[in-house]
């Protein structure tokens, strides 16, 4: 399954026409693509409520926090609601790998977060008894619960943390 996802990501890049989209200041496409690839390496890590490590498992925001800390050296806030206040808003038709996507899954705004990887797909830690997985944003469940997206300015936030 893991190899199928990697192949699909690689082939997906070959089948799309390149569209120039403004990038948040300080982010380069290669760095954000590498972040998305790093996130993919955590595929199948078990879900654990409150989890923040590969060894013990992740909840949704723990997964996102872990990826940004270990791939980009950036400390994001702990909860999905706090993460929804970082970076700049991005329209759904302008999403790029590495953008954070937010959903209302607990009858509470911004109660779930994932990392956009391209082709209308995102990685996330879904729920108890499951593991890090790839989902399609156009699936009825996710489409109905979509709250918005944020692009994290890696350079600005990294400089502010020094």
C-alpha positions in Angstrom: 0.0 0.0 0.0 2.8 2.4 0.9 4.5 1.9 -2.5 1.2 2.4 -4.3 0.8 5.8 -2.6 4.3 6.9 -3.4 3.9 5.8 -7.1 0.6 7.7 -7.3 2.2 10.8 -5.9 5.0 10.6 -8.5 2.6 9.9 -11.4 0.3 12.6 -10.3 3.0 15.2 -10.7 3.5 14.0 -14.3 -0.2 14.2 -15.3 -0.9 17.7 -14.2 -0.3 21.0 -16.0 1.9 23.3 -14.1 0.0 26.3 -12.7 2.0 29.2 -11.3 0.6 29.9 -7.8 2.1 32.6 -5.5 4.1 31.1 -2.7 4.0 32.5 0.8 7.2 34.5 1.4 10.2 32.3 2.4 8.7 29.0 1.3 10.2 27.2 -1.7 8.4 24.5 -3.5 11.1 21.9 -2.9 11.2 22.5 0.8 7.4 22.1 1.1 7.4 19.0 -1.2 10.1 17.5 1.1 7.9 18.2 4.1 5.0 16.4 2.4 7.2 13.4 1.5 8.5 13.3 5.1 4.8 13.3 6.3 4.2 10.3 3.9 7.0 8.4 5.6 4.9 8.3 8.7 2.0 6.6 6.9 0.5 3.8 9.0 1.8 5.1 12.3 -1.0 4.4 14.8 -3.4 6.9 16.1 -3.2 7.8 19.8 -5.2 10.5 21.5 -2.8 13.1 22.7 0.0 11.4 20.9 3.0 13.4 19.7 5.6 10.8 18.6 6.2 8.1 16.0 7.0 5.6 18.7 3.8 6.0 20.7 1.5 7.3 17.9 -0.1 10.6 16.9 -3.3 12.5 17.2 -4.0 14.9 14.3 -2.3 18.0 15.6 0.5 15.9 17.2 1.2 14.5 13.7 1.3 17.9 12.1 3.4 19.4 14.9 5.9 16.4 14.6 6.2 16.8 10.8 6.9 20.5 10.9 9.4 20.2 13.8 11.3 17.3 12.3 11.2 18.3 8.6 11.4 22.1 8.8 12.7 22.8 12.4 9.5 24.7 13.2 7.5 24.5 16.4 3.8 24.8 15.6 1.2 25.2 18.4 -0.2 22.0 19.9 -3.9 22.1 19.0 -5.6 22.2 15.6 -7.5 25.3 16.7 -4.2 27.1 17.6 -2.7 26.0 14.3 -5.6 27.5 12.4 -4.4 31.0 13.6 -0.8 30.5 12.2 0.3 31.4 8.7 -2.0 32.9 6.0 -5.3 31.7 4.6 -5.3 29.8 1.3 -8.2 29.2 -1.0 -8.9 25.5 -1.7 -8.1 26.0 -5.4 -4.7 27.3 -4.5 -3.5 24.5 -2.1 0.1 23.3 -2.4 1.9 20.4 -0.7 2.7 21.3 3.0 -0.4 23.5 3.5 -2.5 22.7 6.5 -6.1 21.8 5.9 -8.8 22.0 8.6 -12.0 20.3 9.3 -14.9 20.4 11.7 -15.2 16.7 12.8 -16.3 17.2 16.4 -19.0 19.8 15.9 -16.4 22.3 16.7 -14.6 24.6 14.2 -11.0 23.6 13.4 -11.2 20.3 15.4 -9.2 18.3 12.9 -6.0 19.1 10.8 -4.0 17.4 8.1 -1.2 18.1 5.7 -2.1 18.7 2.0 0.1 16.5 -0.3 -1.4 17.4 -3.7 -4.0 16.1 -6.1 -6.9 16.9 -3.6 -5.4 14.6 -1.0 -4.2 15.1 2.6 -2.4 13.1 5.3 -3.9 12.9 8.8 -4.3 10.9 12.0 -8.0 10.1 11.7 -9.3 8.4 14.9 -8.8 5.8 17.5 -8.1 2.3 16.1 -6.7 3.7 12.9 -3.4 5.0 11.6 -1.9 7.9 9.7 -3.7 7.8 6.3 -4.2 9.5 3.0 -7.7 10.9 2.3 -9.3 12.7 -0.6 -10.7 16.1 0.3 -13.5 15.7 -2.3 -14.9 12.6 -0.4 -18.4 13.5 0.9 -17.4 13.3 4.5 -14.3 15.6 4.2 -15.9 18.0 1.7 -18.8 18.7 4.0 -16.5 19.3 7.0 -13.8 21.4 5.3 -13.1 24.6 7.3 -10.2 26.2 5.4 -6.5 26.0 4.9 -3.4 27.9 6.0 0.0 28.2 4.4 2.8 28.3 6.9 5.6 30.9 6.2 8.6 28.8 7.2 11.2 31.5 7.0 9.2 34.1 9.0 8.2 31.7 11.7 11.6 30.1 12.0 13.2 33.6 12.4 10.6 34.5 15.0 11.6 31.4 17.1 15.2 32.3 17.2 
